[in-house]
Each structure stands twice: as structure tokens, then as C-alpha cells.
Amino acid sequence: MADFHKIALSLGGDLGDTQKWFDFACRRLEEAGATDIVRSSSYRTKPVNCEAGTPDFLNCAVTALWQGAARELLELTQRIEREAGRPETHSSRQARTLDCDIVLFDETTVDLPELQIPHPRAKVRQFVLEPLAEIAPDWRFPDGESVQEALQKLL
């Protein structure tokens, strides 16, 4: 039996009922085998590097245990986004129903064309770190820095 991996995801959205999409994403993670799912509070944030007129986002963090590979988790998160109505090809500068990014996968680094873990911009985005610090402040990035330490550098 494969080992479980500690995973951290960042969820965001600014179209439709975002809380409903967060609930949906957590249900789909559980249905796919994720366990010990914990979800942070939701945080309203201004869009970053988005088209003019993009509505404010709601963001939250989710931690869980995952038994599959990182690439399998990526396939699942992309499927969840599509099931939530996000087009398969979509600019990161546009509004969306659901964004589901992998922030951490244990304390490992993944560097593939389609997947970079930790998320390359996680440590410079308060809307990623603040919700994650609420539920997993002591989780560490591969360089040894904790989520809380990374957040403190931004504040």
C-alpha cells in the first residue's frame, strides 16, 4: 500500500457561488480518496494581475492526506476545475468559478513542464499563505521555511 502524502491546496474563485464550489472541491477530493481534509476560513481578496473589472476573489486553503502521486493530484484538481465550469484553456488573468492550485506535496519539489511544487508564487501571495497559515502554520516548504514564517515576511 502506498504512503499518504501531506498536501496543501489553494482554492479561489470570483464567479458564481464560490463557497459552493469550495464545498464541491472538498467533496470531490474526498471521493477521490483524500482523507483528513481540513479547510480554512474564506478570505475576500482583490484580484492580482487580472483584467480590469475582475471581481474580488474568495480564497481558502485545504490540507489533506493523499495516497496518489503528485501528477495524479494535478489531474484531479484540473478535472475538479472543469467540473466547476472553468474552461480547459483559460487565462490566469480572467475571472473563474474555481481555481485549485497545489501548493505543497509533503516537503518535496516537483519541477515538470505541467507541474511545479511548491507552487512557484505561493510564498509571494498573501491570499495563499494567510488561509494556509490558519490551518497548517508549521507545514514547511522544501527549503525548510514554515508557512507562518513565509507569511510573516509578507506582512
NUTIFI-777200 format. One record per atom (N, C-alpha, C): residue number from 1; atom name; x, y, z. Coordinates in Angstrom, 3 decimals, padded with zeros to 6 digits, m for minus. Layout:
% residues N
SITE   k  a       c1       c2       c3
SITE NUM CA        X        Y        Z
...
% end
This chain:
% residues 155
SITE   k  a       c1       c2       c3
SITE   1  N  000.836 m001.174  000.000
SITE   1 CA  000.000  000.000  000.000
SITE   1  C  000.884  001.243  000.000
SITE   2  N  000.515  002.235 m000.818
SITE   2 CA  001.299  003.455 m000.943
SITE   2  C  001.171  004.314  000.311
SITE   3  N  002.194  005.090  000.580
SITE   3 CA  002.169  006.005  001.707
SITE   3  C  001.251  007.185  001.413
SITE   4  N  000.769  007.798  002.481
SITE   4 CA m000.019  009.017  002.336
SITE   4  C  000.913  010.214  002.297
SITE   5  N  000.551  011.190  001.481
SITE   5 CA  001.306  012.433  001.346
SITE   5  C  000.493  013.569  001.937
SITE   6  N  001.174  014.473  002.639
SITE   6 CA  000.521  015.681  003.132
SITE   6  C  000.434  016.664  001.971
SITE   7  N m000.793  017.090  001.651
SITE   7 CA m000.968  018.023  000.541
SITE   7  C m001.638  019.296  001.042
SITE   8  N m001.288  020.396  000.415
SITE   8 CA m001.930  021.680  000.674
SITE   8  C m002.346  022.271 m000.662
SITE   9  N m003.601  022.690 m000.729
SITE   9 CA m004.151  023.295 m001.938
SITE   9  C m004.614  024.708 m001.628
SITE  10  N m004.583  025.548 m002.634
SITE  10 CA m005.156  026.878 m002.549
SITE  10  C m006.351  026.902 m003.487
SITE  11  N m007.531  027.263 m002.945
SITE  11 CA m008.745  027.372 m003.751
SITE  11  C m009.121  028.835 m003.874
SITE  12  N m009.580  029.212 m005.040
SITE  12 CA m010.028  030.580 m005.244
SITE  12  C m011.093  030.622 m006.320
SITE  13  N m011.873  031.670 m006.307
SITE  13 CA m012.887  031.869 m007.328
SITE  13  C m013.525  033.225 m007.178
SITE  14  N m014.080  033.717 m008.298
SITE  14 CA m014.746  035.021 m008.260
SITE  14  C m015.975  035.084 m009.159
SITE  15  N m016.479  033.923 m009.580
SITE  15 CA m017.711  033.864 m010.372
SITE  15  C m018.680  032.883 m009.731
SITE  16  N m019.920  033.277 m009.627
SITE  16 CA m020.924  032.366 m009.088
SITE  16  C m020.806  032.214 m007.581
SITE  17  N m021.321  031.106 m007.083
SITE  17 CA m021.342  030.815 m005.651
SITE  17  C m020.032  030.113 m005.270
SITE  18  N m019.039  030.917 m004.955
SITE  18 CA m017.691  030.382 m004.698
SITE  18  C m017.682  029.414 m003.528
SITE  19  N m018.428  029.693 m002.467
SITE  19 CA m018.468  028.772 m001.322
SITE  19  C m018.977  027.404 m001.766
SITE  20  N m019.965  027.395 m002.652
SITE  20 CA m020.491  026.134 m003.182
SITE  20  C m019.393  025.378 m003.927
SITE  21  N m018.575  026.111 m004.679
SITE  21 CA m017.502  025.450 m005.431
SITE  21  C m016.409  024.939 m004.501
SITE  22  N m016.158  025.648 m003.389
SITE  22 CA m015.201  025.150 m002.398
SITE  22  C m015.722  023.848 m001.780
SITE  23  N m017.013  023.826 m001.430
SITE  23 CA m017.628  022.604 m000.891
SITE  23  C m017.516  021.466 m001.905
SITE  24  N m017.804  021.776 m003.158
SITE  24 CA m017.736  020.794 m004.241
SITE  24  C m016.322  020.219 m004.357
SITE  25  N m015.320  021.090 m004.345
SITE  25 CA m013.932  020.636 m004.485
SITE  25  C m013.553  019.703 m003.340
SITE  26  N m013.947  020.032 m002.125
SITE  26 CA m013.629  019.179 m000.969
SITE  26  C m014.326  017.827 m001.082
SITE  27  N m015.582  017.826 m001.535
SITE  27 CA m016.297  016.545 m001.734
SITE  27  C m015.603  015.692 m002.780
SITE  28  N m015.199  016.315 m003.880
SITE  28 CA m014.533  015.566 m004.959
SITE  28  C m013.173  015.035 m004.498
SITE  29  N m012.449  015.797 m003.703
SITE  29 CA m011.182  015.313 m003.146
SITE  29  C m011.430  014.073 m002.293
SITE  30  N m012.449  014.146 m001.441
SITE  30 CA m012.773  013.011 m000.573
SITE  30  C m013.201  011.793 m001.396
SITE  31  N m014.034  012.017 m002.400
SITE  31 CA m014.472  010.922 m003.271
SITE  31  C m013.292  010.263 m003.984
SITE  32  N m012.253  011.036 m004.257
SITE  32 CA m011.066  010.529 m004.952
SITE  32  C m010.069  009.880 m003.999
SITE  33  N m010.384  009.877 m002.693
SITE  33 CA m009.518  009.173 m001.750
SITE  33  C m008.754  010.030 m000.773
SITE  34  N m008.861  011.351 m000.871
SITE  34 CA m008.187  012.208  000.108
SITE  34  C m008.852  012.026  001.467
SITE  35  N m008.047  012.043  002.523
SITE  35 CA m008.575  011.886  003.876
SITE  35  C m008.099  013.052  004.740
SITE  36  N m008.664  013.139  005.937
SITE  36 CA m008.277  014.167  006.909
SITE  36  C m008.313  015.572  006.299
SITE  37  N m009.341  015.849  005.524
SITE  37 CA m009.461  017.139  004.842
SITE  37  C m009.807  018.227  005.858
SITE  38  N m009.025  019.303  005.813
SITE  38 CA m009.261  020.473  006.656
SITE  38  C m009.315  021.685  005.732
SITE  39  N m010.330  022.529  005.946
SITE  39 CA m010.493  023.729  005.113
SITE  39  C m010.436  024.967  005.992
SITE  40  N m009.719  025.958  005.530
SITE  40 CA m009.605  027.226  006.258
SITE  40  C m010.882  028.047  006.096
SITE  41  N m010.916  029.152  006.795
SITE  41 CA m011.936  030.168  006.550
SITE  41  C m011.732  030.695  005.130
SITE  42  N m012.737  031.389  004.643
SITE  42 CA m012.615  032.038  003.333
SITE  42  C m012.195  033.486  003.531
SITE  43  N m011.355  033.964  002.629
SITE  43 CA m010.815  035.314  002.679
SITE  43  C m011.174  036.029  001.385
SITE  44  N m011.729  037.225  001.490
SITE  44 CA m012.025  038.031  000.305
SITE  44  C m010.775  038.840 m000.032
SITE  45  N m010.358  038.766 m001.290
SITE  45 CA m009.132  039.444 m001.705
SITE  45  C m009.337  040.143 m003.038
SITE  46  N m008.553  041.181 m003.244
SITE  46 CA m008.554  041.898 m004.520
SITE  46  C m007.824  041.046 m005.559
SITE  47  N m008.249  041.118 m006.817
SITE  47 CA m007.553  040.364 m007.865
SITE  47  C m006.107  040.847 m008.028
SITE  48  N m005.220  039.916 m008.333
SITE  48 CA m003.812  040.223 m008.556
SITE  48  C m003.476  039.865 m010.003
SITE  49  N m002.947  040.832 m010.746
SITE  49 CA m002.548  040.630 m012.151
SITE  49  C m003.698  040.110 m013.010
SITE  50  N m004.902  040.644 m012.802
SITE  50 CA m006.073  040.228 m013.573
SITE  50  C m006.552  041.364 m014.465
SITE  51  N m007.431  041.026 m015.403
SITE  51 CA m008.005  042.014 m016.293
SITE  51  C m008.770  043.063 m015.491
SITE  52  N m008.836  044.278 m016.024
SITE  52 CA m009.597  045.344 m015.376
SITE  52  C m011.046  044.905 m015.197
SITE  53  N m011.608  045.226 m014.050
SITE  53 CA m013.003  044.887 m013.786
SITE  53  C m013.232  043.496 m013.227
SITE  54  N m012.155  042.725 m013.029
SITE  54 CA m012.291  041.386 m012.453
SITE  54  C m012.817  041.520 m011.020
SITE  55  N m013.878  040.767 m010.676
SITE  55 CA m014.413  040.864 m009.304
SITE  55  C m013.420  040.377 m008.259
SITE  56  N m013.671  040.784 m007.004
SITE  56 CA m012.865  040.275 m005.888
SITE  56  C m012.965  038.753 m005.837
SITE  57  N m011.935  038.133 m005.297
SITE  57 CA m011.886  036.680 m005.146
SITE  57  C m012.247  036.284 m003.720
SITE  58  N m012.720  035.062 m003.581
SITE  58 CA m012.729  034.379 m002.296
SITE  58  C m011.628  033.343 m002.391
SITE  59  N m010.843  033.210 m001.345
SITE  59 CA m009.761  032.235 m001.304
SITE  59  C m009.832  031.451 m000.011
SITE  60  N m009.414  030.201 m000.062
SITE  60 CA m009.261  029.385  001.136
SITE  60  C m008.143  028.385  000.873
SITE  61  N m007.733  027.712  001.924
SITE  61 CA m006.725  026.659  001.808
SITE  61  C m007.347  025.354  002.263
SITE  62  N m006.837  024.276  001.710
SITE  62 CA m007.279  022.934  002.075
SITE  62  C m006.033  022.083  002.299
SITE  63  N m006.013  021.352  003.412
SITE  63 CA m004.964  020.357  003.617
SITE  63  C m005.630  018.991  003.682
SITE  64  N m004.865  017.977  003.333
SITE  64 CA m005.402  016.617  003.345
SITE  64  C m004.249  015.636  003.267
SITE  65  N m004.605  014.361  003.387
SITE  65 CA m003.668  013.273  003.116
SITE  65  C m004.094  012.650  001.801
SITE  66  N m003.119  012.381  000.942
SITE  66 CA m003.357  011.894 m000.415
SITE  66  C m002.446  010.695 m000.665
SITE  67  N m003.019  009.634 m001.202
SITE  67 CA m002.240  008.410 m001.391
SITE  67  C m001.626  008.286 m002.778
SITE  68  N m002.040  009.112 m003.704
SITE  68 CA m001.535  009.012 m005.068
SITE  68  C m000.291  009.845 m005.297
SITE  69  N  000.106  009.886 m006.555
SITE  69 CA  001.269  010.670 m006.976
SITE  69  C  000.859  012.126 m007.198
SITE  70  N  001.848  013.006 m007.252
SITE  70 CA  001.587  014.426 m007.479
SITE  70  C  000.892  014.648 m008.817
SITE  71  N  001.318  013.945 m009.824
SITE  71 CA  000.706  014.108 m011.157
SITE  71  C m000.761  013.682 m011.132
SITE  72  N m001.090  012.641 m010.362
SITE  72 CA m002.491  012.220 m010.232
SITE  72  C m003.314  013.298 m009.529
SITE  73  N m002.716  013.949 m008.548
SITE  73 CA m003.400  015.036 m007.858
SITE  73  C m003.640  016.203 m008.820
SITE  74  N m002.661  016.506 m009.651
SITE  74 CA m002.834  017.562 m010.654
SITE  74  C m004.003  017.224 m011.579
SITE  75  N m004.050  015.986 m012.067
SITE  75 CA m005.152  015.579 m012.952
SITE  75  C m006.490  015.741 m012.252
SITE  76  N m006.547  015.383 m010.969
SITE  76 CA m007.783  015.516 m010.204
SITE  76  C m008.163  016.989 m010.048
SITE  77  N m007.216  017.841 m009.664
SITE  77 CA m007.554  019.252 m009.449
SITE  77  C m008.005  019.904 m010.761
SITE  78  N m007.387  019.543 m011.866
SITE  78 CA m007.816  020.097 m013.156
SITE  78  C m009.211  019.598 m013.536
SITE  79  N m009.504  018.359 m013.236
SITE  79 CA m010.837  017.806 m013.503
SITE  79  C m011.885  018.521 m012.639
SITE  80  N m011.552  018.765 m011.376
SITE  80 CA m012.465  019.474 m010.476
SITE  80  C m012.746  020.876 m011.021
SITE  81  N m011.712  021.568 m011.480
SITE  81 CA m011.903  022.906 m012.058
SITE  81  C m012.850  022.858 m013.253
SITE  82  N m012.652  021.896 m014.143
SITE  82 CA m013.522  021.776 m015.320
SITE  82  C m014.958  021.447 m014.911
SITE  83  N m015.116  020.532 m013.941
SITE  83 CA m016.457  020.176 m013.468
SITE  83  C m017.153  021.372 m012.824
SITE  84  N m016.380  022.315 m012.315
SITE  84 CA m016.943  023.527 m011.711
SITE  84  C m017.216  024.600 m012.769
SITE  85  N m017.002  024.276 m014.027
SITE  85 CA m017.327  025.202 m015.106
SITE  85  C m016.183  026.033 m015.629
SITE  86  N m014.977  025.769 m015.177
SITE  86 CA m013.834  026.521 m015.694
SITE  86  C m013.419  025.931 m017.037
SITE  87  N m013.300  026.752 m018.076
SITE  87 CA m012.860  026.211 m019.368
SITE  87  C m011.464  025.599 m019.271
SITE  88  N m011.213  024.576 m020.093
SITE  88 CA m009.914  023.897 m020.043
SITE  88  C m008.775  024.852 m020.377
SITE  89  N m008.981  025.696 m021.375
SITE  89 CA m007.987  026.731 m021.682
SITE  89  C m008.534  028.040 m021.138
SITE  90  N m007.780  028.633 m020.245
SITE  90 CA m008.273  029.787 m019.505
SITE  90  C m007.090  030.633 m019.071
SITE  91  N m007.170  031.919 m019.309
SITE  91 CA m006.110  032.829 m018.890
SITE  91  C m006.166  033.024 m017.377
SITE  92  N m005.011  033.055 m016.750
SITE  92 CA m004.957  033.298 m015.306
SITE  92  C m005.340  034.735 m014.977
SITE  93  N m005.498  035.569 m015.988
SITE  93 CA m005.885  036.971 m015.787
SITE  93  C m007.399  037.166 m015.818
SITE  94  N m008.160  036.090 m016.061
SITE  94 CA m009.609  036.190 m016.195
SITE  94  C m010.321  035.669 m014.954
SITE  95  N m011.568  036.134 m014.778
SITE  95 CA m012.415  035.640 m013.697
SITE  95  C m012.666  034.150 m013.906
SITE  96  N m012.954  033.438 m012.789
SITE  96 CA m013.189  031.997 m012.894
SITE  96  C m014.075  031.517 m011.748
SITE  97  N m014.748  030.397 m011.974
SITE  97 CA m015.575  029.802 m010.927
SITE  97  C m014.703  029.169 m009.858
SITE  98  N m013.628  028.493 m010.279
SITE  98 CA m012.780  027.789 m009.313
SITE  98  C m011.364  027.662 m009.838
SITE  99  N m010.433  027.983 m008.977
SITE  99 CA m009.014  027.758 m009.220
SITE  99  C m008.558  026.830 m008.101
SITE 100  N m007.877  025.762 m008.444
SITE 100 CA m007.466  024.758 m007.462
SITE 100  C m005.986  024.455 m007.688
SITE 101  N m005.128  025.129 m006.928
SITE 101 CA m003.678  025.005 m007.109
SITE 101  C m003.053  024.142 m006.021
SITE 102  N m002.109  023.307 m006.428
SITE 102 CA m001.333  022.512 m005.471
SITE 102  C m000.218  023.406 m004.941
SITE 103  N m000.206  023.631 m003.644
SITE 103 CA  000.814  024.477 m003.027
SITE 103  C  001.961  023.621 m002.505
SITE 104  N  001.627  022.579 m001.751
SITE 104 CA  002.642  021.694 m001.169
SITE 104  C  002.258  020.237 m001.366
SITE 105  N  003.256  019.404 m001.528
SITE 105 CA  003.112  017.953 m001.613
SITE 105  C  004.231  017.389 m000.752
SITE 106  N  003.902  017.078  000.511
SITE 106 CA  004.927  016.799  001.517
SITE 106  C  005.882  017.990  001.536
SITE 107  N  007.144  017.742  001.679
SITE 107 CA  008.138  018.821  001.603
SITE 107  C  009.000  018.618  000.367
SITE 108  N  008.371  018.056 m000.682
SITE 108 CA  009.112  017.727 m001.894
SITE 108  C  009.008  018.829 m002.942
SITE 109  N  009.913  018.768 m003.885
SITE 109 CA  009.912  019.662 m005.034
SITE 109  C  009.590  018.835 m006.271
SITE 110  N  008.685  019.349 m007.081
SITE 110 CA  008.356  018.749 m008.375
SITE 110  C  008.590  019.831 m009.407
SITE 111  N  009.347  019.523 m010.442
SITE 111 CA  009.625  020.504 m011.490
SITE 111  C  009.423  019.842 m012.848
SITE 112  N  008.178  019.857 m013.288
SITE 112 CA  007.791  019.318 m014.594
SITE 112  C  007.187  020.455 m015.402
SITE 113  N  007.158  020.339 m016.716
SITE 113 CA  006.554  021.427 m017.506
SITE 113  C  005.121  021.749 m017.080
SITE 114  N  004.354  020.739 m016.703
SITE 114 CA  002.947  020.940 m016.355
SITE 114  C  002.699  021.106 m014.859
SITE 115  N  003.726  020.934 m014.035
SITE 115 CA  003.513  020.960 m012.595
SITE 115  C  004.780  021.386 m011.860
SITE 116  N  004.652  022.445 m011.061
SITE 116 CA  005.750  022.882 m010.197
SITE 116  C  005.222  022.913 m008.762
SITE 117  N  005.911  022.189 m007.903
SITE 117 CA  005.587  022.167 m006.475
SITE 117  C  006.887  022.400 m005.722
SITE 118  N  006.893  023.305 m004.731
SITE 118 CA  005.751  024.086 m004.295
SITE 118  C  005.298  025.045 m005.390
SITE 119  N  004.051  025.510 m005.263
SITE 119 CA  003.545  026.448 m006.265
SITE 119  C  004.538  027.597 m006.371
SITE 120  N  004.970  027.959 m007.593
SITE 120 CA  006.055  028.926 m007.749
SITE 120  C  005.792  030.309 m007.151
SITE 121  N  004.533  030.712 m007.008
SITE 121 CA  004.254  032.043 m006.463
SITE 121  C  003.623  031.989 m005.069
SITE 122  N  003.578  030.824 m004.450
SITE 122 CA  002.913  030.686 m003.150
SITE 122  C  003.505  031.610 m002.098
SITE 123  N  004.811  031.728 m002.056
SITE 123 CA  005.448  032.489 m000.982
SITE 123  C  005.367  034.004 m001.170
SITE 124  N  004.844  034.455 m002.288
SITE 124 CA  004.698  035.899 m002.506
SITE 124  C  003.229  036.305 m002.571
SITE 125  N  002.338  035.389 m002.221
SITE 125 CA  000.913  035.679 m002.290
SITE 125  C  000.269  035.511 m000.913
SITE 126  N m000.112  036.633 m000.347
SITE 126 CA m000.758  036.604  000.963
SITE 126  C m002.055  035.804  000.900
SITE 127  N m002.773  035.867 m000.242
SITE 127 CA m004.043  035.145 m000.343
SITE 127  C m003.854  033.632 m000.376
SITE 128  N m002.638  033.162 m000.554
SITE 128 CA m002.316  031.738 m000.438
SITE 128  C m001.840  031.433  000.988
SITE 129  N m000.905  032.230  001.473
SITE 129 CA m000.275  031.946  002.763
SITE 129  C m001.183  032.189  003.976
SITE 130  N m001.991  033.236  003.936
SITE 130 CA m002.812  033.540  005.110
SITE 130  C m003.814  032.431  005.419
SITE 131  N m004.597  031.961  004.433
SITE 131 CA m005.502  030.841  004.750
SITE 131  C m004.745  029.573  005.147
SITE 132  N m003.618  029.300  004.491
SITE 132 CA m002.853  028.106  004.811
SITE 132  C m002.259  028.192  006.222
SITE 133  N m001.815  029.386  006.610
SITE 133 CA m001.267  029.566  007.963
SITE 133  C m002.339  029.348  009.025
SITE 134  N m003.585  029.580  008.685
SITE 134 CA m004.675  029.352  009.635
SITE 134  C m004.787  027.880  010.022
SITE 135  N m004.554  026.977  009.063
SITE 135 CA m004.760  025.545  009.317
SITE 135  C m003.480  024.723  009.362
SITE 136  N m002.374  025.254  008.835
SITE 136 CA m001.115  024.489  008.803
SITE 136  C  000.090  025.418  008.926
SITE 137  N  000.159  026.212  009.989
SITE 137 CA  001.246  027.193  010.092
SITE 137  C  002.640  026.579  010.157
SITE 138  N  002.737  025.365  010.658
SITE 138 CA  004.048  024.729  010.834
SITE 138  C  004.468  023.860  009.655
SITE 139  N  003.582  023.703  008.661
SITE 139 CA  003.986  022.939  007.475
SITE 139  C  005.124  023.690  006.812
SITE 140  N  006.026  022.929  006.201
SITE 140 CA  007.245  023.525  005.665
SITE 140  C  007.358  023.373  004.155
SITE 141  N  007.952  024.399  003.582
SITE 141 CA  008.338  024.350  002.176
SITE 141  C  009.617  023.523  002.079
SITE 142  N  009.966  023.046  000.881
SITE 142 CA  011.177  022.230  000.750
SITE 142  C  012.449  022.911  001.251
SITE 143  N  012.482  024.245  001.243
SITE 143 CA  013.676  024.948  001.740
SITE 143  C  013.717  025.039  003.266
SITE 144  N  012.716  024.460  003.949
SITE 144 CA  012.693  024.438  005.401
SITE 144  C  011.887  025.559  006.037
SITE 145  N  011.523  026.567  005.276
SITE 145 CA  010.748  027.678  005.820
SITE 145  C  009.305  027.239  006.067
SITE 146  N  008.757  027.609  007.223
SITE 146 CA  007.369  027.248  007.526
SITE 146  C  006.411  028.203  006.812
SITE 147  N  005.172  027.770  006.705
SITE 147 CA  004.130  028.606  006.114
SITE 147  C  004.023  029.917  006.911
SITE 148  N  004.017  029.814  008.233
SITE 148 CA  003.906  031.017  009.075
SITE 148  C  005.099  031.955  008.867
SITE 149  N  006.296  031.407  008.764
SITE 149 CA  007.478  032.252  008.523
SITE 149  C  007.377  032.943  007.178
SITE 150  N  006.932  032.243  006.153
SITE 150 CA  006.785  032.859  004.834
SITE 150  C  005.745  033.974  004.875
SITE 151  N  004.642  033.744  005.580
SITE 151 CA  003.605  034.769  005.711
SITE 151  C  004.152  035.996  006.428
SITE 152  N  004.887  035.795  007.511
SITE 152 CA  005.423  036.927  008.282
SITE 152  C  006.319  037.822  007.417
SITE 153  N  007.008  037.244  006.456
SITE 153 CA  007.859  038.047  005.566
SITE 153  C  007.031  038.973  004.679
SITE 154  N  005.781  038.585  004.400
SITE 154 CA  004.923  039.404  003.540
SITE 154  C  004.178  040.501  004.301
SITE 155  N  004.004  040.296  005.593
SITE 155 CA  003.194  041.249  006.374
SITE 155  C  003.989  042.452  006.829
% end
